[in-house]
Amino acid sequence: MDLNKLENDINQKRKSKNLWLALSLGSFIVVVFFVTIAKLSDGNSIEGFDHTLRPSLIKE
């Protein structure tokens, strides 16, 4: 019947959209991962802002 064909078309479109969404999210995660690795491998010490005196700010 036409109903089965319509249902198959809807499922195929949904599957295609889900695939593109998964690829988009995956690529975003990969980009964030590589940016994080690039920032960490810069060689500088990473210090959070915790309202305390940081030793790296003290000039000798």
Number of C-alpha atoms within 10 A of each C-alpha: 5 7 8 9 10 11 11 12 12 12 12 12 12 11 12 12 12 12 12 11 12 12 12 12 12 12 12 11 12 12 12 12 12 11 12 11 11 11 12 12 10 9 8 8 9 9 8 8 8 7 6 7 9 11 7 9 7 7 5 4
